[in-house]
């Protein structure tokens, strides 16, 4: 078959919507030659080509998912070895880290604020296991937006924290009209503000707040923070 005949056949197949690779199987010339021949030919993929592209993309996506899943599983195995057993001191230091990021630093108030239930749960575990606090030492206030369901949110945070509903203060709902909110629908249960109450214990309240502040200062110092 002459080069001219191959050229015409390639053009005909291209106009029918075939890809370079599909044409290459019928016209035995290089892809670069096809590119030179067909660069000016209008191209609209036909159904066969679209199906092939769709299958290829599906296979590529599945391969990527498999690669990601294997990577995650490998990371979990290594992470399990890295962490090992969690000692009481490990929990102590973890709680300080959480408080550095999410705790109140002003007014001698001991409070953790977050929308992530795992952060709130870990903070309560820290208070209970490290400082021997009881449910009666906590009050909790939920901050919501008008699109949140108040009853569902209180139910959710009560179940999440293990705190009875009697510990919940009146819910605060942000109804400011001049505030632009970018997280509509992203915080279905709002933000939890968990506060520690001294209940007359002199070792809690202001003294505990100052003790936590001192822990934070010492950690910073030992880490080389200036």
C-alpha positions in Angstrom: 0.0 0.0 0.0 1.5 3.3 -1.1 2.1 6.2 1.2 -0.6 8.3 -0.6 -3.2 5.5 -0.1 -2.2 5.3 3.6 -2.5 9.0 3.9 -6.0 9.1 2.5 -7.1 6.1 4.7 -5.8 7.9 7.7 -7.7 11.0 6.9 -10.9 9.0 6.3 -10.6 7.2 9.7 -9.8 10.5 11.4 -12.9 12.1 10.0 -14.9 9.1 11.3 -13.8 10.0 14.8 -11.0 7.5 15.4 -8.0 8.3 17.7 -4.4 8.3 16.5 -3.8 4.9 18.3 -6.8 3.3 16.6 -5.7 4.7 13.2 -2.2 3.5 13.8 -3.5 -0.1 14.1 -4.9 0.1 10.6 -2.4 2.4 9.0 1.1 1.2 9.7 2.9 4.5 10.1 4.2 6.2 13.2 2.1 8.4 15.5 4.3 11.4 14.7 3.6 10.9 11.0 -0.1 10.7 11.7 0.2 13.9 13.7 1.7 15.6 10.7 -0.9 14.2 8.3 -4.0 14.8 10.5 -3.2 18.0 12.5 -5.6 20.1 10.4 -8.4 17.5 10.2 -11.4 18.4 12.4 -11.8 15.7 15.1 -14.8 14.6 17.0 -14.4 11.2 18.9 -16.9 8.6 17.7 -18.8 6.3 20.1 -16.3 3.5 19.9 -13.5 5.9 20.8 -15.5 7.5 23.6 -16.2 4.0 25.1 -12.5 3.1 24.9 -11.5 6.4 26.5 -14.1 5.8 29.2 -12.8 2.3 30.0 -9.2 3.6 30.0 -10.1 6.3 32.4 -12.0 3.9 34.6 -9.1 1.6 34.7 -6.7 4.5 35.4 -8.9 5.7 38.3 -9.2 2.2 39.8 -5.4 1.8 39.5 -4.9 5.1 41.3 -7.4 4.1 44.0 -5.6 0.8 44.5 -2.3 2.6 44.7 -3.7 5.0 47.3 -5.3 2.2 49.3 -2.0 0.3 49.4 -0.1 3.5 50.5 -2.6 4.1 53.3 -2.4 0.6 54.5 1.4 0.7 54.5 1.3 4.1 56.4 -1.0 2.6 59.0 1.3 -0.3 59.6 4.3 2.0 60.0 2.3 4.4 62.2 1.2 1.6 64.5 4.8 0.7 65.1 5.8 4.4 65.5 3.2 5.0 68.2 3.4 1.8 70.1 1.6 1.7 73.4 0.2 4.9 74.7 1.4 5.6 78.3 -0.2 8.0 80.8 2.7 10.5 80.1 2.0 10.2 76.4 -1.6 11.2 77.0 -0.4 14.0 79.3 1.7 15.5 76.6 -0.9 14.9 73.9 -3.4 16.8 76.0 -1.0 19.7 76.4 -0.6 19.8 72.7 -4.3 19.9 72.1 -4.7 22.7 74.7 -1.9 24.7 73.0 -3.9 24.5 69.8 -7.5 24.6 70.9 -7.6 25.8 74.5 -8.5 29.1 76.0 -5.4 31.2 77.0 -7.1 34.2 78.7 -9.1 35.0 81.8 -8.2 31.9 83.8 -10.8 30.0 81.9 -10.2 26.4 81.1 -12.0 25.7 77.9 -11.5 23.6 74.7 -13.3 24.7 71.6 -13.6 22.6 68.4 -16.0 21.2 65.8 -14.1 18.0 65.5 -15.6 15.4 67.9 -12.3 13.5 68.2 -10.6 16.6 69.5 -13.3 17.2 72.0 -13.4 13.5 73.1 -9.7 13.4 73.5 -9.7 16.6 75.6 -12.3 15.2 77.9 -10.4 11.9 78.3 -7.3 14.0 79.1 -9.2 16.0 81.8 -10.6 12.8 83.3 -7.5 10.6 83.2 -4.8 13.1 83.9 -6.7 15.5 86.2 -9.3 13.1 87.6 -12.2 15.3 86.6 -15.8 14.0 86.7 -18.8 14.8 84.4 -19.9 17.3 87.1 -16.8 19.4 86.4 -17.8 20.1 82.8 -20.3 22.5 81.2 -20.7 22.6 77.4 -22.2 25.2 75.1 -22.9 24.6 71.4 -22.4 27.4 68.9 -24.7 27.0 65.9 -25.8 28.7 62.7 -29.4 29.1 61.6 -29.1 26.1 59.3 -28.2 23.8 62.2 -30.8 21.7 64.0 -30.5 22.6 67.7 -32.0 19.5 69.2 -30.1 17.2 66.9 -26.8 19.0 67.7 -27.3 18.8 71.5 -28.2 15.1 71.1 -25.1 14.6 69.0 -22.6 16.3 71.3 -24.2 14.7 74.4 -23.6 11.3 72.9 -20.2 12.2 71.6 -18.9 13.6 74.9 -20.7 11.3 77.3 -21.9 14.4 79.1 -25.6 14.5 80.2 -27.8 17.2 78.8 -28.0 18.8 82.2 -24.4 20.0 81.6 -25.4 21.9 78.4 -25.8 25.6 78.7 -28.2 27.6 76.4 -27.2 27.2 72.8 -25.6 30.2 71.1 -26.9 30.7 67.5 -25.0 33.1 65.3 -27.7 35.1 63.5 -25.5 38.0 62.4 -26.5 39.2 59.0 -23.3 41.1 58.3 -21.1 38.0 58.6 -20.2 36.1 55.5 -20.2 32.3 56.1 -18.2 30.0 53.9 -19.0 26.8 55.7 -22.7 26.4 55.2 -23.5 22.7 55.6 -19.9 21.9 56.6 -20.6 22.0 60.4 -23.8 20.0 60.7 -23.6 20.0 64.6 -21.8 23.3 65.1 -18.9 23.9 67.4 -18.6 22.6 71.0 -17.2 24.7 73.8 -16.3 22.6 76.8 -15.5 24.4 80.0 -14.0 23.1 83.2 -15.7 24.1 86.5 -13.9 24.0 89.8 -17.1 23.3 91.9 -15.4 24.8 94.9 -12.2 22.7 94.6 -9.2 25.0 95.2 -7.0 22.9 93.0 -9.2 23.6 90.0 -10.6 26.8 88.6 -8.0 29.6 88.4 -5.2 27.5 89.9 -5.6 24.8 87.3 -5.7 27.3 84.5 -2.4 28.7 85.7 -1.0 25.2 86.0 -1.9 24.4 82.4 -0.4 27.7 81.3 2.8 26.7 83.1 2.8 23.3 81.5 2.6 25.0 78.1 5.4 27.5 78.9 7.7 24.6 80.0 6.9 22.6 76.9 7.7 25.6 74.7 11.0 26.2 76.6 12.1 22.6 76.4 11.2 22.5 72.7 13.5 25.5 72.1 10.7 28.0 71.5 11.9 31.6 72.2 
